[in-house]
Structure formats: C-alpha cells, structure tokens
Amino acid sequence: MATPAAQIPSISSRASAAPAQATDTASKPKPCCVCKEEKSTRDECMLFSNAADPQKDCQSTIDLYRSCMAGFGFKV
C-alpha cells in the first residue's frame, strides 16, 4: 500500500512540468511561419539568377533572410 502512494507525487510533478514546456513551445513560432517575404525574395533570386555563382549574386537577400530568422531566435 505504501508503494502506490509514493508514485502519486512523481506523476503530479510530471503533469505540472508539462504545461510549462508546452507554453515555451507555443510562444515560439515555427520557422516556416516567419520571414515569408524574405524567404520568397531569397528563393526567387537564387532560382532566377543568371550569375555563375547565384549565392554570391544573392548574398544581400540571403543576409536579410538570416537576420530576420535570427530576430525570431533561429540560427540559419
């Protein structure tokens, strides 16, 4: 009878910790949902660039996208 009583506090402590983790996850947006305009501009530049090295040609748009994502806490 003492064993089930010892397990109850561990279950309740896990339950109280779960909402805190869910709140942190819910407050941070998904990477796909932020910086859409910058991502679109970067992708168009990379796809339609006539340069031999599209990455060099589109470096300014790539930097704008990276700084936008960094503003939301993502490392790209």
CNS distance restraints for C-alpha pairs under 8 A (distance, minus, plus):
assign (resid   1 and name CA) (resid   5 and name CA) 7.04 0.50 0.50
assign (resid   2 and name CA) (resid   6 and name CA) 6.42 0.50 0.50
assign (resid   3 and name CA) (resid   7 and name CA) 6.61 0.50 0.50
assign (resid   4 and name CA) (resid   8 and name CA) 6.57 0.50 0.50
assign (resid   5 and name CA) (resid   9 and name CA) 7.68 0.50 0.50
assign (resid   6 and name CA) (resid  10 and name CA) 7.63 0.50 0.50
assign (resid   7 and name CA) (resid  11 and name CA) 6.57 0.50 0.50
assign (resid   8 and name CA) (resid  12 and name CA) 6.40 0.50 0.50
assign (resid   9 and name CA) (resid  13 and name CA) 6.07 0.50 0.50
assign (resid  10 and name CA) (resid  14 and name CA) 6.30 0.50 0.50
assign (resid  11 and name CA) (resid  15 and name CA) 6.32 0.50 0.50
assign (resid  12 and name CA) (resid  16 and name CA) 6.26 0.50 0.50
assign (resid  13 and name CA) (resid  17 and name CA) 6.33 0.50 0.50
assign (resid  14 and name CA) (resid  18 and name CA) 6.31 0.50 0.50
assign (resid  15 and name CA) (resid  19 and name CA) 7.32 0.50 0.50
assign (resid  16 and name CA) (resid  20 and name CA) 7.42 0.50 0.50
assign (resid  17 and name CA) (resid  21 and name CA) 6.74 0.50 0.50
assign (resid  18 and name CA) (resid  22 and name CA) 6.31 0.50 0.50
assign (resid  19 and name CA) (resid  23 and name CA) 6.09 0.50 0.50
assign (resid  20 and name CA) (resid  24 and name CA) 6.46 0.50 0.50
assign (resid  21 and name CA) (resid  25 and name CA) 6.30 0.50 0.50
assign (resid  22 and name CA) (resid  26 and name CA) 5.98 0.50 0.50
assign (resid  23 and name CA) (resid  27 and name CA) 6.11 0.50 0.50
assign (resid  24 and name CA) (resid  28 and name CA) 6.70 0.50 0.50
assign (resid  25 and name CA) (resid  29 and name CA) 7.99 0.50 0.50
assign (resid  28 and name CA) (resid  72 and name CA) 7.80 0.50 0.50
assign (resid  29 and name CA) (resid  33 and name CA) 6.62 0.50 0.50
assign (resid  29 and name CA) (resid  34 and name CA) 7.18 0.50 0.50
assign (resid  29 and name CA) (resid  72 and name CA) 7.83 0.50 0.50
assign (resid  30 and name CA) (resid  34 and name CA) 7.09 0.50 0.50
assign (resid  31 and name CA) (resid  69 and name CA) 7.67 0.50 0.50
assign (resid  31 and name CA) (resid  74 and name CA) 7.38 0.50 0.50
assign (resid  32 and name CA) (resid  36 and name CA) 7.59 0.50 0.50
assign (resid  34 and name CA) (resid  69 and name CA) 7.35 0.50 0.50
assign (resid  34 and name CA) (resid  72 and name CA) 7.89 0.50 0.50
assign (resid  35 and name CA) (resid  39 and name CA) 6.08 0.50 0.50
assign (resid  35 and name CA) (resid  65 and name CA) 6.88 0.50 0.50
assign (resid  35 and name CA) (resid  68 and name CA) 6.16 0.50 0.50
assign (resid  35 and name CA) (resid  69 and name CA) 6.60 0.50 0.50
assign (resid  36 and name CA) (resid  40 and name CA) 6.05 0.50 0.50
assign (resid  37 and name CA) (resid  41 and name CA) 6.19 0.50 0.50
assign (resid  38 and name CA) (resid  42 and name CA) 6.08 0.50 0.50
assign (resid  38 and name CA) (resid  61 and name CA) 7.16 0.50 0.50
assign (resid  38 and name CA) (resid  64 and name CA) 6.71 0.50 0.50
assign (resid  38 and name CA) (resid  65 and name CA) 5.16 0.50 0.50
assign (resid  38 and name CA) (resid  68 and name CA) 7.70 0.50 0.50
assign (resid  39 and name CA) (resid  43 and name CA) 6.05 0.50 0.50
assign (resid  39 and name CA) (resid  65 and name CA) 6.02 0.50 0.50
assign (resid  40 and name CA) (resid  44 and name CA) 6.11 0.50 0.50
assign (resid  41 and name CA) (resid  45 and name CA) 6.16 0.50 0.50
assign (resid  41 and name CA) (resid  61 and name CA) 6.84 0.50 0.50
assign (resid  42 and name CA) (resid  46 and name CA) 6.23 0.50 0.50
assign (resid  42 and name CA) (resid  58 and name CA) 7.03 0.50 0.50
assign (resid  42 and name CA) (resid  61 and name CA) 5.20 0.50 0.50
assign (resid  42 and name CA) (resid  62 and name CA) 5.80 0.50 0.50
assign (resid  42 and name CA) (resid  65 and name CA) 7.16 0.50 0.50
assign (resid  43 and name CA) (resid  47 and name CA) 6.03 0.50 0.50
assign (resid  44 and name CA) (resid  48 and name CA) 5.87 0.50 0.50
assign (resid  44 and name CA) (resid  49 and name CA) 7.98 0.50 0.50
assign (resid  45 and name CA) (resid  49 and name CA) 5.55 0.50 0.50
assign (resid  45 and name CA) (resid  54 and name CA) 7.65 0.50 0.50
assign (resid  45 and name CA) (resid  58 and name CA) 6.00 0.50 0.50
assign (resid  45 and name CA) (resid  61 and name CA) 7.75 0.50 0.50
assign (resid  46 and name CA) (resid  54 and name CA) 5.53 0.50 0.50
assign (resid  46 and name CA) (resid  55 and name CA) 6.77 0.50 0.50
assign (resid  46 and name CA) (resid  58 and name CA) 6.44 0.50 0.50
assign (resid  49 and name CA) (resid  54 and name CA) 5.70 0.50 0.50
assign (resid  49 and name CA) (resid  57 and name CA) 7.35 0.50 0.50
assign (resid  49 and name CA) (resid  58 and name CA) 7.93 0.50 0.50
assign (resid  50 and name CA) (resid  54 and name CA) 7.28 0.50 0.50
assign (resid  51 and name CA) (resid  57 and name CA) 6.51 0.50 0.50
assign (resid  53 and name CA) (resid  57 and name CA) 6.44 0.50 0.50
assign (resid  54 and name CA) (resid  58 and name CA) 5.93 0.50 0.50
assign (resid  55 and name CA) (resid  59 and name CA) 5.85 0.50 0.50
assign (resid  58 and name CA) (resid  62 and name CA) 6.24 0.50 0.50
assign (resid  59 and name CA) (resid  63 and name CA) 6.07 0.50 0.50
assign (resid  60 and name CA) (resid  64 and name CA) 6.28 0.50 0.50
assign (resid  61 and name CA) (resid  65 and name CA) 6.27 0.50 0.50
assign (resid  62 and name CA) (resid  66 and name CA) 6.21 0.50 0.50
assign (resid  63 and name CA) (resid  67 and name CA) 6.10 0.50 0.50
assign (resid  64 and name CA) (resid  68 and name CA) 6.13 0.50 0.50
assign (resid  65 and name CA) (resid  69 and name CA) 6.19 0.50 0.50
assign (resid  66 and name CA) (resid  70 and name CA) 6.07 0.50 0.50
assign (resid  66 and name CA) (resid  75 and name CA) 7.61 0.50 0.50
assign (resid  66 and name CA) (resid  76 and name CA) 5.99 0.50 0.50
assign (resid  67 and name CA) (resid  71 and name CA) 6.24 0.50 0.50
assign (resid  68 and name CA) (resid  72 and name CA) 6.96 0.50 0.50
assign (resid  69 and name CA) (resid  73 and name CA) 6.54 0.50 0.50
assign (resid  69 and name CA) (resid  74 and name CA) 5.27 0.50 0.50
assign (resid  69 and name CA) (resid  75 and name CA) 6.94 0.50 0.50
assign (resid  69 and name CA) (resid  76 and name CA) 7.14 0.50 0.50
assign (resid  70 and name CA) (resid  74 and name CA) 4.94 0.50 0.50
assign (resid  70 and name CA) (resid  75 and name CA) 5.86 0.50 0.50
assign (resid  70 and name CA) (resid  76 and name CA) 7.57 0.50 0.50
